[in-house]
Amino acid sequence: MFNDLTALGYGLVVFAIIVGVGSIVLYNFGGATGCSATTGYPNWNSTTNKCYETGNVSNTTDPSGASYTNTNYLLGQLGQSGLAGWTPAIIAISVGLLFLGAFLIGKGGSKSRGRY
């Protein structure tokens, strides 16, 4: 039983790492692709999520373009409105099925040994 709980804990930790690292990578990738030299705002400020002119940090604009739109959508699907939003349900179902399975295996094992 505790081996199963340990495996479940490792799985949840790996899940959290995947969501966290994936969100960071998508956020930074979206900013890097949303700012271009053709629009006149080639630099990206990750704190404000804005593109700015070289040498003029106060002149900013929002990132744009198809690549930024798609990357921002994927970030939303990985974040709170997507996979990460299902985390409490995934944990509850996993733990519930783990305990339900342990109880069912325990009853099945006692019948096979001849005890009721």
KOLPA-995427 format. One record per atom (N, C-alpha, C): x, y, z negated; residue in one letter. Coordinates in steps of 0.2 Angstrom, whole numbers, plus 5000, padded with zeros to 4 digits. Atoms other than C-alpha are relative to their C-alpha. Layout:
<lozas>
XYZa ...
</lozas>
This chain:
<lozas>
500449945000m 500050005000m 500450065000m 499649945001f 501450124995f 500450015007f 499749994994n 502350085011n 499650035005n 500449974995d 500850135021d 499950084998d 500049935002l 500750295011l 500650045002l 499449974997t 502550335015t 500050015007t 500149994993a 502250305033a 499650055002a 500549954998l 500750415033l 500350074998l 499749945002g 501750555024g 500550025005g 499549984995y 503150545037y 499750025006y 500449984994g 501850555051g 499850074999g 500249945000l 501150705044l 500550065000l 499449964999v 502850785042v 500250015007v 499850004993v 503250745060v 499550045003v 500649964997f 501550815065f 500150084999f 500049925002a 501850985056a 500750035003a 499449984997i 503650995063i 499850015008i 500250004993i 502950965081i 499650075001i 500449944999v 501651105079v 500350064998v 499749945002g 502751225070g 500650025006g 499549984995v 504251215083v 499750015006v 500349984994g 503051205097g 499750075001g 500349935000s 502151365092s 500650055001s 499449954999i 503851455090i 500250005007i 499750004993v 504451395107v 499550035005v 500549974995l 502851445116l 499950074999l 500049925001y 502751615108y 500650035003y 499449974997n 504551655113n 500049995007n 500050014993f 504351585130f 499550045003f 500549964997g 502751675133g 500250085000g 499849935000g 503551845128g 500650015005g 499549994995a 505051805139a 499850005007a 500250014994t 504051765154t 499550065002t 500549954999g 502751905151g 500350075002g 499649934999c 504052055153c 500449995006c 499550004994s 504852085170s 500250075002s 499749944997a 505952205178a 499650045005a 500449974995t 504752235192t 499450054997t 500549965003t 503452315180t 500450064996t 499649955004g 504852425172g 500149994993g 499950015007y 504752345155y 500349935000y 499750064999p 506052205156p 500149974993p 499850025007n 506352185137n 499449984996n 500650025004w 505252095124w 500250014993w 499949995007n 505052145106n 499549944996n 500350055002s 504551985097s 499650024993s 500449985006t 503952075081t 499350035002t 500649964998t 502652185090t 499649965006t 500350034994n 502352065105n 499950045005n 500049954995k 502652205117k 500650005004k 499449994995c 503752235132c 500250074999c 499849935000y 504752395132y 500650015005y 499549984995e 505952495143e 500749994997e 499450005002t 507752475142t 500250074997t 499849945003g 508452605130g 499450054997g 500649975003n 506652665125n 499549964997n 500450055004v 505952555112v 499350034999v 500749985002s 504452675109s 499550005006s 500450014994n 503752655127n 499949935001n 500250075000t 502852485126t 499449995004t 500650024996t 501552385136t 499949934998t 500150075001d 500752215134d 500349965005d 499750054995p 501552065142p 499449985004p 500650014996s 500552015157s 500349945005s 499850054995g 500651885172g 499749944999g 500350075000a 500051715176a 500449954995a 499650045005s 501451635166s 499950014993s 500149985007y 501151735150y 499349984999y 500750025002t 499251695151t 500049934999t 500050085001n 499551505153n 500349984994n 499650015006t 500851505140t 499650024993t 500449985005n 499751605128n 499449954999n 500650055001y 498251485131y 500349944997y 499850065003l 499351335127l 500250014993l 499949985007l 499951425111l 499449994996l 500650005004g 498151445106g 499749934999g 500250075000q 497751255110q 500449964995q 499650035005l 499251205099l 499950034993l 500149975007g 498851325085g 499349994997g 500650015004q 497351355074q 499449985004q 500650024997s 496051345087s 500049945004s 499950064996g 496751185094g 500249944995g 499850065004l 497751035087l 500150024993l 499849985007a 498351125071a 499350014996a 500649995003g 496551165067g 499649934998g 500350075002w 496150975066w 500449974995w 499650035005t 497450945053t 499749974994t 500350025006p 496350935038p 499649945002p 500450064998a 495150815047a 500549945001a 499550064999i 496650705053i 500249974993i 499750025007i 497350695035i 499449964996i 500550035003a 495650655028a 499849935003a 500150074997i 495250515040i 500549954999i 499450045001s 496950445039s 500049974993s 500050025007v 496950435020v 499449954999v 500650045001g 495150365020g 500049945003g 500050064996l 495450235033l 500649954996l 499550045004l 497050185023l 499749974994l 500350035006f 496150155007f 499449955002f 500550054998l 494650075015l 500349935003l 499650064998g 495849955024g 500349964994g 499750045006a 496749915008a 499449964996a 500550035004f 495049874999f 499749945004f 500350064996l 494449765014l 500549945000l 499550055000i 496149675015i 500049964993i 500050035007g 496049644996g 499549954999g 500650045000k 494349564997k 500149945004k 499950064995g 494749455012g 500649954997g 499550045003g 496349395003g 499849964994g 500350035006s 495449344987s 499649945002s 500450054998k 494249234997k 500449945003k 499650054997s 495549145006s 500449964995s 499750045005r 496349084990r 499649964996r 500550045004g 494749014983g 499850034994g 500349965006r 494349144970r 499550055003r 500649954998y 492749244970y 500050054995y 
</lozas>
